[in-house]
Amino acid sequence: MSDLSAWLRAGVEAVESWQRGFASWSGHPAQRVDPERFRAAFAELTERLTNNYPYFHPDYAGQMLKPPHPVAVAGYLTTMLVNPNNHAMDGGPATARMEREAVAALAAMFGFGEHHLGHLTGGGTVANLEALFVARESHPGRGVAFSTESHYTHARMCHVLGMSGHAVPVDAAGRMDLDALEALLARGEVGTVVLTAGTTGLGAVDPVHEALALRERYGVRLHVDAAYGGFFALLAAEGSPEPIDPAPWRAIASCDSVVIDPHKHGLQPYGCGAVLFADPEVARFYQHDSPYTYYTDADLHLGEISLECSRAGAAAAALWLTFQVIPPTPDGLGRFLAAGRRAALNWAARLEDSPHLALYQRPELDIVTYFPRRDTLSALDAASARVFAEGMNDPEDPVFLSTIRVSAAELGRRHPWVRPDADGARVLRSVLMKPESQDRVDRLHGRVERLAAGD
Ligand SMILES: *Cc1c(COP(=O)(O)O)cnc(C)c1O
């Protein structure tokens, strides 16, 4: 029996033992199900679940996807049996406290002071929406700047909020071009700059530390979207097992807000994002008056500082439990991040020496981008698509990659030897977010090289 089976059994027993402490009562017949019917439906469910890519396996080196850690699963499923709602204290006092503790650990990781404001959200999109909502309230009538490589939801959320969105060009490594940003800020229309610490496509880290000076000069808010990259702050800390340039990560402590997705690099199942504000006073923007939900509590409770109403207390419990066992420190969760980044750097070194593949750009975090060597953009695009499809459809020796579309200008800037006979091309992309990727790079590289050589 795996650890997880034993932990789940212990969780069910613990919750049932708590339930037995209350007066006896009888269940309603409507609750009962026909065991045969359940068995058949459950068999169908588990069969249908096999129609998935093997996100757990190190040969899955595609999108930003992997299963949660068994510790998080045990925490989530056990808590789900109680089903607390972290909207308000009376929805789940225990998990509301766990949420505060887990959020405080995230705040400490970013160097935010003890007096921050923050909470978990359904994911990075809602967390960024909250940060932009606060930005709109604190800088009314002014817009938002984000880079052309930032997450697509920033433009969408600006639209939702009725704010103007301004896309800023990037440098040759995919980081926001601060000269272009400054020219935009000088026009006075922008009240908030979104910096991305780890872009979703390439894993590029915007120069947060250099942007700090612009905040003073133009009176703008700085929001950091670290939904994907946030936990790499652990590699910028003292004692990092795989040191990275600490400057942009340390600068996050001086920004106004930051978003991080524990459901990406924090070992959690989906439904776990977080937003943190350096100034707890922004709570005033969330004020509302609900007739039915609140205990009066001296502290603002979680429902008073979040745009969402009901939220799974189980998500908070899972993150809290994970942090007890694998804390957000360089020698805890940092080891996971370090292994993935090491894998990406090792693969990049092999790609640079390959006769069949070219490295699109050097990885900063754990995302590797590469493409089959071809003379023209159109041939390169077709070869990337073929490698992607053939790799995943090989029944004997499958390998799972993803593709990302880049423009002719972006590719030409990095690889002028490819003739631009089209306006863009797909290149291959691998997010190496499982620590097991570290020992798999040789095999992955060999497999993809054979595919790339094969026509
Ligand atoms: C994933 C991601 C988002 C969106 O987060 P969801 O959790 O998918 O809603 C936003 N920004 C960045 C940089 C991301 O990587």
The ligand as an SDF file (V2000), in Angstrom:
LIG
                    3D

 15 15  0  0  0  0  0  0  0  0999 V2000
   -0.7380   30.5240  -15.1710 C   0  0  0  0  0  0  0  0  0  0  0  0
   -0.5380   31.9920  -15.1850 C   0  0  0  0  0  0  0  0  0  0  0  0
   -1.6160   32.8770  -14.9930 C   0  0  0  0  0  0  0  0  0  0  0  0
   -3.0260   32.4060  -14.8760 C   0  0  0  0  0  0  0  0  0  0  0  0
   -3.2030   31.6270  -13.7500 O   0  0  0  0  0  0  0  0  0  0  0  0
   -4.3600   30.5230  -13.6340 P   0  0  0  0  0  0  0  0  0  0  0  0
   -4.0760   29.8900  -12.3280 O   0  0  0  0  0  0  0  0  0  0  0  0
   -4.2020   29.6050  -14.8090 O   0  0  0  0  0  0  0  0  0  0  0  0
   -5.6750   31.2340  -13.6680 O   0  0  0  0  0  0  0  0  0  0  0  0
   -1.3180   34.2270  -14.9270 C   0  0  0  0  0  0  0  0  0  0  0  0
   -0.0540   34.6840  -15.0750 N   0  0  0  0  0  0  0  0  0  0  0  0
    0.9840   33.8450  -15.2870 C   0  0  0  0  0  0  0  0  0  0  0  0
    2.3670   34.4210  -15.4350 C   0  0  0  0  0  0  0  0  0  0  0  0
    0.7810   32.4770  -15.3510 C   0  0  0  0  0  0  0  0  0  0  0  0
    1.8170   31.6540  -15.5830 O   0  0  0  0  0  0  0  0  0  0  0  0
  1  2  1  0
  2  3  1  0
  2 14  2  0
  3  4  1  0
  3 10  2  0
  4  5  1  0
  5  6  1  0
  6  7  2  0
  6  8  1  0
  6  9  1  0
 10 11  1  0
 11 12  2  0
 12 13  1  0
 12 14  1  0
 14 15  1  0
M  END
$$$$
